[in-house]
Amino acid sequence: MQAEKIVGTLTGCILFLLSALHVYWAFGGKIGFLDALPEIEGKPSFMPSTGLTLLVALALLGFGILALWAGGILFIPNKTSSIFSLLLSLVFFGRAIGDFKLVGFFKRIKNTRFANQDYLYYSPLCVLLGSSYLFLGYKNF
C-alpha cells in the first residue's frame, strides 16, 4: 500500500472518530465534554451550542473526506485536493501553536484540566494532523 493511502486512511479515521464524538456531545453526551473546553478560573470559557457542535462535527467529517481524497482512497488526488490539504495543514499547525491565551502549546493559562489535556493530547494531535495534511498536499502537488 502506498504511503499516501496509509496516511490518508489513518487521518480520515481519526477525523471521523472526532466527528462522531462531537455528534455525541451535541446530543447530550457528557463523557470528555468538559475536558475539551478551555477554562478560565475553573469554569469553561464558553459553552458551545448544539448547532455549533454539529457544525464542528460536519467540518471534521469534511476534513476526513479530504484526507481520503488526498490519499487516493475515494477519488483521484489532484491540485485541488493538494491545495485544500496544504491549507488545512496550516489550520492544524495554527491550532497547535494556539492563541497564546487558552489553547495550544504557547497558552498562558496552564493549570487547568483542559490545559493538561491540551498539552498531552489535543495540540500533539493537531501537529500530527497538520503533518499528515502537509504530506498529502505536498505528495500530490
Steps between C-alpha positions, in 0.01 A plus 500: 500500500630844412594738780234750386227241539618406849531861616167594338318206656641555850437874485147446373424246773625735773285782368193278458535392863532861612196589292298221663614621843369848422165356387486308831565823691245693291230254603578520870798271550709600799807275489804716430288807427634726775858381437469639147404854605762761588462635853541835669511493880366144509198567278457432127590806294190436288222243460452403136145468373366184343512665158861609538603155621326340200671752271838394640400135449411575137832681446693207648306262275593713198865506610493120521355474152774733376761268654350204313492704179858624535610146588342360184245285682175670390600696193808563293713762678555820303618860546176595675539228764865605540417865551225420753734260680776759523256762628361258755852418616541869583175495696612203710850639555342831599277323752803323646683831540185646650355837587765576764230507769282189530602241240815365338855441611556869575194569715528717812231325708673174586363359826161369393361161408467612137856637491639165613295313239604754238871449570469121508250430223331783308799707385718197415207356304476828309872477418445144376199601289681808367796281403269249333331765289835658417622161377180433303497847348867500408497143369223572248596853398 
